[in-house]
Amino acid sequence: MIDWRLYLVTSGDGPATVRAAAAAAAAGAGVVQVRAKHLLAGDLLELVLDVASAVADSAPGTRVLVNDRADVAHAARRRGAPVHGVHLGQADLPVAEARALLGADALVGLTAGTLEHVREAEARTGAHRPDYLGSGPLRPTPTKDVGRPPVGLAGYPLRVAATQLPVIAIGDVTLADVAPLSRTGIAGVAVVREVMGAADPGAAAAACLSAWLR
């Protein structure tokens, strides 16, 4: 059973990133996605290996995913790292191809930023169907330019109603957003700066979890 409530997306690529991911997992983050778009594949692999090891030590039940790069996730799994899958964008490797590469047990998420994307994902079956959807942005975010209008709080109930897949809200989500978002029917919130930019990432993650459904 995956606890989707708090889904951490990492930033940075050094020891502080690894420590923050481990601290958030220890505080209860159910998923950690390693995102470092600026890194070449080899460097990203090393970061993924470090994060996966640290997260497994602090919270063995937390799932570790790789942003975009199914090949890097595959390489990490071949090395025996506790990496559970990949999160794909609309222009990345197709879901079925990622599953073929990573194995039937892999967790494969998909970005579905528009209501049309959500409906299209819901219509998929078999290996083509993702395990969950990341939908946003809640509001414009400096960490990623997605090139589409923000969803806003009112947009999430429509997305939840359009699919049986877990929906994760993303896009400059702050602590103040967690409680109202949790009432929209989503499965969880994806946070970046709220935790990665905190002086105490573990405490920041715990605060987000405490705010869920309040």
C-alpha atoms as an extended CHARMM CRD file, in Angstrom:
* protein
*
       214  EXT
         1         1  MET       CA              0.0000000000        0.0000000000        0.0000000000  PROA      1               0.0000000000
         2         2  ILE       CA              1.4900000000        3.3190000000       -1.0620000000  PROA      2               0.0000000000
         3         3  ASP       CA              1.0400000000        6.3740000000        1.1300000000  PROA      3               0.0000000000
         4         4  TRP       CA              0.6010000000        9.1040000000       -1.4730000000  PROA      4               0.0000000000
         5         5  ARG       CA             -0.1810000000       11.9560000000        0.9160000000  PROA      5               0.0000000000
         6         6  LEU       CA              3.2850000000       13.5040000000        0.7890000000  PROA      6               0.0000000000
         7         7  TYR       CA              5.2760000000       13.0370000000       -2.3980000000  PROA      7               0.0000000000
         8         8  LEU       CA              8.6770000000       14.7140000000       -2.3230000000  PROA      8               0.0000000000
         9         9  VAL       CA             10.3270000000       15.8840000000       -5.5290000000  PROA      9               0.0000000000
        10        10  THR       CA             13.9950000000       16.5860000000       -4.9170000000  PROA      10              0.0000000000
        11        11  SER       CA             16.0330000000       19.5300000000       -6.1280000000  PROA      11              0.0000000000
        12        12  GLY       CA             19.7840000000       19.9300000000       -6.1990000000  PROA      12              0.0000000000
        13        13  ASP       CA             22.3640000000       17.2030000000       -6.6050000000  PROA      13              0.0000000000
        14        14  GLY       CA             24.6830000000       17.1860000000       -3.6010000000  PROA      14              0.0000000000
        15        15  PRO       CA             24.8400000000       15.6510000000       -0.1280000000  PROA      15              0.0000000000
        16        16  ALA       CA             22.2320000000       18.1120000000        1.1460000000  PROA      16              0.0000000000
        17        17  THR       CA             19.7570000000       16.6940000000       -1.3730000000  PROA      17              0.0000000000
        18        18  VAL       CA             20.4100000000       13.1720000000       -0.1500000000  PROA      18              0.0000000000
        19        19  ARG       CA             20.0380000000       14.2010000000        3.4960000000  PROA      19              0.0000000000
        20        20  ALA       CA             16.8050000000       16.0950000000        2.8150000000  PROA      20              0.0000000000
        21        21  ALA       CA             15.2790000000       13.1400000000        0.9790000000  PROA      21              0.0000000000
        22        22  ALA       CA             16.1630000000       10.7680000000        3.8010000000  PROA      22              0.0000000000
        23        23  ALA       CA             14.8130000000       13.1580000000        6.4320000000  PROA      23              0.0000000000
        24        24  ALA       CA             11.5300000000       13.6280000000        4.5790000000  PROA      24              0.0000000000
        25        25  ALA       CA             11.1420000000        9.8770000000        4.1900000000  PROA      25              0.0000000000
        26        26  ALA       CA             11.8230000000        9.3530000000        7.8850000000  PROA      26              0.0000000000
        27        27  ALA       CA              9.1360000000       11.9370000000        8.6450000000  PROA      27              0.0000000000
        28        28  GLY       CA              6.5890000000       10.0310000000        6.5790000000  PROA      28              0.0000000000
        29        29  ALA       CA              6.9130000000       10.9820000000        2.9070000000  PROA      29              0.0000000000
        30        30  GLY       CA              5.5810000000        7.9590000000        1.0570000000  PROA      30              0.0000000000
        31        31  VAL       CA              7.2690000000        8.7220000000       -2.2580000000  PROA      31              0.0000000000
        32        32  VAL       CA             10.5410000000       10.4260000000       -3.1620000000  PROA      32              0.0000000000
        33        33  GLN       CA             11.1020000000       11.3660000000       -6.7950000000  PROA      33              0.0000000000
        34        34  VAL       CA             14.6820000000       12.1840000000       -7.7410000000  PROA      34              0.0000000000
        35        35  ARG       CA             14.6270000000       15.0990000000      -10.1780000000  PROA      35              0.0000000000
        36        36  ALA       CA             17.8080000000       16.7330000000      -11.4660000000  PROA      36              0.0000000000
        37        37  LYS       CA             17.2080000000       17.6440000000      -15.0840000000  PROA      37              0.0000000000
        38        38  HSD       CA             20.5570000000       19.4120000000      -15.3670000000  PROA      38              0.0000000000
        39        39  LEU       CA             22.5740000000       16.2490000000      -14.7410000000  PROA      39              0.0000000000
        40        40  LEU       CA             23.9400000000       13.9280000000      -17.3850000000  PROA      40              0.0000000000
        41        41  ALA       CA             22.8280000000       10.3100000000      -17.1330000000  PROA      41              0.0000000000
        42        42  GLY       CA             25.9030000000        9.0460000000      -15.3070000000  PROA      42              0.0000000000
        43        43  ASP       CA             25.7740000000       11.7740000000      -12.6820000000  PROA      43              0.0000000000
        44        44  LEU       CA             22.0380000000       11.3300000000      -12.2660000000  PROA      44              0.0000000000
        45        45  LEU       CA             22.5610000000        7.6160000000      -11.7160000000  PROA      45              0.0000000000
        46        46  GLU       CA             25.0110000000        8.3140000000       -8.8980000000  PROA      46              0.0000000000
        47        47  LEU       CA             22.5470000000       10.7170000000       -7.2810000000  PROA      47              0.0000000000
        48        48  VAL       CA             19.7290000000        8.1930000000       -7.5970000000  PROA      48              0.0000000000
        49        49  LEU       CA             21.8700000000        5.4840000000       -6.0150000000  PROA      49              0.0000000000
        50        50  ASP       CA             22.7630000000        7.7550000000       -3.1040000000  PROA      50              0.0000000000
        51        51  VAL       CA             19.1850000000        8.9070000000       -2.5140000000  PROA      51              0.0000000000
        52        52  ALA       CA             17.7510000000        5.4020000000       -2.8030000000  PROA      52              0.0000000000
        53        53  SER       CA             20.2400000000        4.0280000000       -0.2990000000  PROA      53              0.0000000000
        54        54  ALA       CA             19.6620000000        6.8380000000        2.1870000000  PROA      54              0.0000000000
        55        55  VAL       CA             15.8820000000        6.6300000000        1.8960000000  PROA      55              0.0000000000
        56        56  ALA       CA             15.8960000000        2.8500000000        2.3160000000  PROA      56              0.0000000000
        57        57  ASP       CA             17.9620000000        3.2230000000        5.4720000000  PROA      57              0.0000000000
        58        58  SER       CA             15.6340000000        5.8310000000        6.9830000000  PROA      58              0.0000000000
        59        59  ALA       CA             12.2470000000        4.5720000000        5.7430000000  PROA      59              0.0000000000
        60        60  PRO       CA             12.2500000000        1.2200000000        3.9030000000  PROA      60              0.0000000000
        61        61  GLY       CA              8.5940000000        1.5860000000        2.9120000000  PROA      61              0.0000000000
        62        62  THR       CA              9.1040000000        4.8230000000        0.9840000000  PROA      62              0.0000000000
        63        63  ARG       CA              9.0720000000        4.4340000000       -2.7980000000  PROA      63              0.0000000000
        64        64  VAL       CA             11.9040000000        6.0100000000       -4.7730000000  PROA      64              0.0000000000
        65        65  LEU       CA             11.2410000000        7.0900000000       -8.3560000000  PROA      65              0.0000000000
        66        66  VAL       CA             13.3520000000        8.7330000000      -11.0430000000  PROA      66              0.0000000000
        67        67  ASN       CA             12.0450000000       11.7400000000      -12.9410000000  PROA      67              0.0000000000
        68        68  ASP       CA             11.7340000000       11.1560000000      -16.7100000000  PROA      68              0.0000000000
        69        69  ARG       CA             14.6640000000        8.7640000000      -17.1130000000  PROA      69              0.0000000000
        70        70  ALA       CA             13.4710000000        5.1680000000      -17.2880000000  PROA      70              0.0000000000
        71        71  ASP       CA             16.9540000000        4.2010000000      -18.4660000000  PROA      71              0.0000000000
        72        72  VAL       CA             18.5320000000        5.5730000000      -15.2950000000  PROA      72              0.0000000000
        73        73  ALA       CA             15.9170000000        3.8670000000      -13.1370000000  PROA      73              0.0000000000
        74        74  HSD       CA             16.6790000000        0.6220000000      -14.9750000000  PROA      74              0.0000000000
        75        75  ALA       CA             20.4230000000        1.0240000000      -14.4260000000  PROA      75              0.0000000000
        76        76  ALA       CA             19.8920000000        1.6670000000      -10.7240000000  PROA      76              0.0000000000
        77        77  ARG       CA             17.6740000000       -1.3930000000      -10.3670000000  PROA      77              0.0000000000
        78        78  ARG       CA             20.2520000000       -3.5170000000      -12.1830000000  PROA      78              0.0000000000
        79        79  ARG       CA             22.7330000000       -2.4850000000       -9.5140000000  PROA      79              0.0000000000
        80        80  GLY       CA             20.3510000000       -3.6950000000       -6.8550000000  PROA      80              0.0000000000
        81        81  ALA       CA             19.3050000000       -0.2500000000       -5.6620000000  PROA      81              0.0000000000
        82        82  PRO       CA             15.8750000000        0.1090000000       -4.0170000000  PROA      82              0.0000000000
        83        83  VAL       CA             14.4570000000        2.1590000000       -6.8850000000  PROA      83              0.0000000000
        84        84  HSD       CA             10.8080000000        1.4440000000       -7.5260000000  PROA      84              0.0000000000
        85        85  GLY       CA             10.0870000000        3.1140000000      -10.8450000000  PROA      85              0.0000000000
        86        86  VAL       CA              9.8600000000        6.2810000000      -12.8800000000  PROA      86              0.0000000000
        87        87  HSD       CA              7.6970000000        9.3440000000      -13.3370000000  PROA      87              0.0000000000
        88        88  LEU       CA              7.1400000000       10.1810000000      -16.9990000000  PROA      88              0.0000000000
        89        89  GLY       CA              6.1500000000       13.3670000000      -18.7610000000  PROA      89              0.0000000000
        90        90  GLN       CA              3.8750000000       13.4220000000      -21.7810000000  PROA      90              0.0000000000
        91        91  ALA       CA              6.8850000000       13.5670000000      -24.1290000000  PROA      91              0.0000000000
        92        92  ASP       CA              8.9420000000       10.8920000000      -22.3700000000  PROA      92              0.0000000000
        93        93  LEU       CA              9.1280000000        7.1660000000      -23.0560000000  PROA      93              0.0000000000
        94        94  PRO       CA              5.6280000000        5.6500000000      -23.3240000000  PROA      94              0.0000000000
        95        95  VAL       CA              4.3130000000        4.0010000000      -20.1730000000  PROA      95              0.0000000000
        96        96  ALA       CA              4.2380000000        0.5280000000      -21.7260000000  PROA      96              0.0000000000
        97        97  GLU       CA              7.8500000000        0.8390000000      -22.8870000000  PROA      97              0.0000000000
        98        98  ALA       CA              8.9360000000        1.9360000000      -19.4150000000  PROA      98              0.0000000000
        99        99  ARG       CA              7.1950000000       -1.0900000000      -17.9370000000  PROA      99              0.0000000000
       100       100  ALA       CA              8.8880000000       -3.3780000000      -20.4480000000  PROA      100             0.0000000000
       101       101  LEU       CA             12.2490000000       -1.9310000000      -19.4430000000  PROA      101             0.0000000000
       102       102  LEU       CA             11.7490000000       -1.8320000000      -15.6830000000  PROA      102             0.0000000000
       103       103  GLY       CA              9.6310000000       -4.9120000000      -15.1080000000  PROA      103             0.0000000000
       104       104  ALA       CA              6.0450000000       -5.6320000000      -14.1830000000  PROA      104             0.0000000000
       105       105  ASP       CA              6.5740000000       -4.6390000000      -10.5520000000  PROA      105             0.0000000000
       106       106  ALA       CA              7.7340000000       -1.1160000000      -11.3980000000  PROA      106             0.0000000000
       107       107  LEU       CA              5.7440000000        1.9360000000      -10.3540000000  PROA      107             0.0000000000
       108       108  VAL       CA              5.1290000000        4.1980000000      -13.3510000000  PROA      108             0.0000000000
       109       109  GLY       CA              3.5980000000        7.6440000000      -12.9610000000  PROA      109             0.0000000000
       110       110  LEU       CA              2.5260000000       10.0490000000      -15.6600000000  PROA      110             0.0000000000
       111       111  THR       CA              2.1420000000       13.8140000000      -15.8090000000  PROA      111             0.0000000000
       112       112  ALA       CA             -1.4210000000       14.7460000000      -16.7430000000  PROA      112             0.0000000000
       113       113  GLY       CA             -1.5370000000       18.4960000000      -16.5880000000  PROA      113             0.0000000000
       114       114  THR       CA             -4.8450000000       19.0300000000      -18.3470000000  PROA      114             0.0000000000
       115       115  LEU       CA             -8.2570000000       17.4840000000      -17.8690000000  PROA      115             0.0000000000
       116       116  GLU       CA             -7.9290000000       15.9940000000      -21.3480000000  PROA      116             0.0000000000
       117       117  HSD       CA             -4.6770000000       14.2950000000      -20.3200000000  PROA      117             0.0000000000
       118       118  VAL       CA             -6.3960000000       12.8630000000      -17.2440000000  PROA      118             0.0000000000
       119       119  ARG       CA             -9.2510000000       11.4610000000      -19.3110000000  PROA      119             0.0000000000
       120       120  GLU       CA             -6.8490000000        9.9970000000      -21.8640000000  PROA      120             0.0000000000
       121       121  ALA       CA             -4.8500000000        8.2770000000      -19.1170000000  PROA      121             0.0000000000
       122       122  GLU       CA             -8.0180000000        6.9070000000      -17.5290000000  PROA      122             0.0000000000
       123       123  ALA       CA             -8.9900000000        5.3150000000      -20.8450000000  PROA      123             0.0000000000
       124       124  ARG       CA             -5.7530000000        3.3420000000      -21.0300000000  PROA      124             0.0000000000
       125       125  THR       CA             -5.6240000000       -0.3400000000      -20.1500000000  PROA      125             0.0000000000
       126       126  GLY       CA             -3.0290000000       -2.9740000000      -19.4040000000  PROA      126             0.0000000000
       127       127  ALA       CA              0.6400000000       -2.0500000000      -19.6100000000  PROA      127             0.0000000000
       128       128  HSD       CA             -0.2540000000        1.3340000000      -21.1170000000  PROA      128             0.0000000000
       129       129  ARG       CA             -2.0580000000        2.4580000000      -17.9600000000  PROA      129             0.0000000000
       130       130  PRO       CA             -0.0050000000        4.4580000000      -15.4310000000  PROA      130             0.0000000000
       131       131  ASP       CA             -0.1710000000        3.7620000000      -11.7080000000  PROA      131             0.0000000000
       132       132  TYR       CA             -0.8820000000        7.3620000000      -10.7560000000  PROA      132             0.0000000000
       133       133  LEU       CA             -1.1140000000       10.8540000000      -12.2510000000  PROA      133             0.0000000000
       134       134  GLY       CA              0.7530000000       14.0220000000      -11.3710000000  PROA      134             0.0000000000
       135       135  SER       CA             -1.4420000000       16.9970000000      -12.2210000000  PROA      135             0.0000000000
       136       136  GLY       CA             -0.6500000000       20.6800000000      -12.1080000000  PROA      136             0.0000000000
       137       137  PRO       CA              0.6310000000       23.1800000000      -11.6540000000  PROA      137             0.0000000000
       138       138  LEU       CA             -1.4750000000       24.3580000000       -8.7560000000  PROA      138             0.0000000000
       139       139  ARG       CA              0.0300000000       27.7700000000       -9.4640000000  PROA      139             0.0000000000
       140       140  PRO       CA              2.9740000000       28.9930000000      -11.5660000000  PROA      140             0.0000000000
       141       141  THR       CA              6.2320000000       27.6650000000      -10.1450000000  PROA      141             0.0000000000
       142       142  PRO       CA              9.8400000000       28.8170000000      -10.5100000000  PROA      142             0.0000000000
       143       143  THR       CA             11.1680000000       25.2440000000      -10.3810000000  PROA      143             0.0000000000
       144       144  LYS       CA              9.5730000000       24.1780000000      -13.6660000000  PROA      144             0.0000000000
       145       145  ASP       CA              8.0230000000       26.0380000000      -16.5980000000  PROA      145             0.0000000000
       146       146  VAL       CA              5.2510000000       23.7440000000      -17.8140000000  PROA      146             0.0000000000
       147       147  GLY       CA              3.8010000000       26.0980000000      -20.4110000000  PROA      147             0.0000000000
       148       148  ARG       CA              0.1600000000       25.6430000000      -19.4270000000  PROA      148             0.0000000000
       149       149  PRO       CA             -2.3040000000       27.5510000000      -17.2360000000  PROA      149             0.0000000000
       150       150  PRO       CA             -2.3910000000       26.7350000000      -13.5170000000  PROA      150             0.0000000000
       151       151  VAL       CA             -5.0090000000       24.2690000000      -12.3140000000  PROA      151             0.0000000000
       152       152  GLY       CA             -5.9720000000       26.1840000000       -9.1940000000  PROA      152             0.0000000000
       153       153  LEU       CA             -7.6920000000       24.6350000000       -6.2040000000  PROA      153             0.0000000000
       154       154  ALA       CA            -11.0280000000       24.4170000000       -8.0230000000  PROA      154             0.0000000000
       155       155  GLY       CA             -9.5480000000       22.3550000000      -10.8550000000  PROA      155             0.0000000000
       156       156  TYR       CA             -8.6500000000       19.2870000000       -8.8110000000  PROA      156             0.0000000000
       157       157  PRO       CA            -12.1350000000       17.9080000000       -8.0640000000  PROA      157             0.0000000000
       158       158  LEU       CA            -12.7270000000       17.7620000000      -11.8290000000  PROA      158             0.0000000000
       159       159  ARG       CA             -9.5490000000       15.7680000000      -12.3270000000  PROA      159             0.0000000000
       160       160  VAL       CA            -10.3200000000       13.4100000000       -9.4610000000  PROA      160             0.0000000000
       161       161  ALA       CA            -13.8050000000       12.7870000000      -10.8470000000  PROA      161             0.0000000000
       162       162  ALA       CA            -12.3760000000       11.9460000000      -14.2750000000  PROA      162             0.0000000000
       163       163  THR       CA            -10.1920000000        9.0300000000      -13.1600000000  PROA      163             0.0000000000
       164       164  GLN       CA             -9.8920000000        6.1310000000      -10.7600000000  PROA      164             0.0000000000
       165       165  LEU       CA             -6.1260000000        6.6140000000      -10.6650000000  PROA      165             0.0000000000
       166       166  PRO       CA             -4.5470000000        8.4180000000       -7.7010000000  PROA      166             0.0000000000
       167       167  VAL       CA             -4.0800000000       12.1030000000       -8.5100000000  PROA      167             0.0000000000
       168       168  ILE       CA             -1.1250000000       13.9950000000       -7.0370000000  PROA      168             0.0000000000
       169       169  ALA       CA             -1.2490000000       17.7930000000       -7.0260000000  PROA      169             0.0000000000
       170       170  ILE       CA              1.9830000000       19.5620000000       -7.9240000000  PROA      170             0.0000000000
       171       171  GLY       CA              3.1790000000       23.0690000000       -8.6950000000  PROA      171             0.0000000000
       172       172  ASP       CA              4.4770000000       25.3570000000       -5.9370000000  PROA      172             0.0000000000
       173       173  VAL       CA              2.4530000000       23.5580000000       -3.2600000000  PROA      173             0.0000000000
       174       174  THR       CA              3.0760000000       25.0950000000        0.1680000000  PROA      174             0.0000000000
       175       175  LEU       CA              2.1510000000       24.0570000000        3.6810000000  PROA      175             0.0000000000
       176       176  ALA       CA             -0.8490000000       26.3840000000        3.5770000000  PROA      176             0.0000000000
       177       177  ASP       CA             -2.1630000000       24.5570000000        0.5010000000  PROA      177             0.0000000000
       178       178  VAL       CA             -2.0760000000       21.0560000000        1.9610000000  PROA      178             0.0000000000
       179       179  ALA       CA             -5.2930000000       21.1380000000        3.9940000000  PROA      179             0.0000000000
       180       180  PRO       CA             -7.5180000000       22.6630000000        1.2830000000  PROA      180             0.0000000000
       181       181  LEU       CA             -6.0150000000       20.4180000000       -1.3950000000  PROA      181             0.0000000000
       182       182  SER       CA             -6.6000000000       17.3410000000        0.7510000000  PROA      182             0.0000000000
       183       183  ARG       CA            -10.3280000000       18.1080000000        0.7060000000  PROA      183             0.0000000000
       184       184  THR       CA            -10.5210000000       18.0000000000       -3.1100000000  PROA      184             0.0000000000
       185       185  GLY       CA            -10.2620000000       14.2070000000       -3.2940000000  PROA      185             0.0000000000
       186       186  ILE       CA             -6.6540000000       14.0280000000       -4.4580000000  PROA      186             0.0000000000
       187       187  ALA       CA             -4.4280000000       11.2460000000       -3.1460000000  PROA      187             0.0000000000
       188       188  GLY       CA             -1.5330000000       13.4900000000       -2.2030000000  PROA      188             0.0000000000
       189       189  VAL       CA              0.5520000000       16.5900000000       -2.7400000000  PROA      189             0.0000000000
       190       190  ALA       CA              3.9430000000       16.8220000000       -4.3980000000  PROA      190             0.0000000000
       191       191  VAL       CA              6.2400000000       19.3360000000       -2.7580000000  PROA      191             0.0000000000
       192       192  VAL       CA              9.6250000000       20.6660000000       -3.7680000000  PROA      192             0.0000000000
       193       193  ARG       CA             10.6810000000       23.9490000000       -2.1750000000  PROA      193             0.0000000000
       194       194  GLU       CA              8.4710000000       23.5480000000        0.8990000000  PROA      194             0.0000000000
       195       195  VAL       CA             10.7020000000       20.6820000000        2.0430000000  PROA      195             0.0000000000
       196       196  MET       CA             13.9040000000       20.9320000000        0.0150000000  PROA      196             0.0000000000
       197       197  GLY       CA             14.2960000000       24.6170000000        0.8620000000  PROA      197             0.0000000000
       198       198  ALA       CA             13.5560000000       24.2180000000        4.5580000000  PROA      198             0.0000000000
       199       199  ALA       CA             16.1650000000       24.5470000000        7.2780000000  PROA      199             0.0000000000
       200       200  ASP       CA             14.7990000000       21.2820000000        8.6950000000  PROA      200             0.0000000000
       201       201  PRO       CA             13.4010000000       19.1620000000        5.8400000000  PROA      201             0.0000000000
       202       202  GLY       CA             12.1700000000       16.4690000000        8.1950000000  PROA      202             0.0000000000
       203       203  ALA       CA             10.1610000000       18.9270000000       10.2610000000  PROA      203             0.0000000000
       204       204  ALA       CA              8.7810000000       20.5330000000        7.1000000000  PROA      204             0.0000000000
       205       205  ALA       CA              7.6560000000       17.1490000000        5.7980000000  PROA      205             0.0000000000
       206       206  ALA       CA              6.0550000000       16.2910000000        9.1260000000  PROA      206             0.0000000000
       207       207  ALA       CA              4.1820000000       19.6000000000        9.1160000000  PROA      207             0.0000000000
       208       208  CYS       CA              2.7740000000       18.8780000000        5.6590000000  PROA      208             0.0000000000
       209       209  LEU       CA              1.5470000000       15.4760000000        6.7880000000  PROA      209             0.0000000000
       210       210  SER       CA             -0.0020000000       16.9590000000        9.9130000000  PROA      210             0.0000000000
       211       211  ALA       CA             -1.9250000000       19.4210000000        7.7520000000  PROA      211             0.0000000000
       212       212  TRP       CA             -3.4720000000       16.7070000000        5.5780000000  PROA      212             0.0000000000
       213       213  LEU       CA             -7.2860000000       16.6500000000        5.9060000000  PROA      213             0.0000000000
       214       214  ARG       CA             -7.3600000000       19.4400000000        8.4630000000  PROA      214             0.0000000000
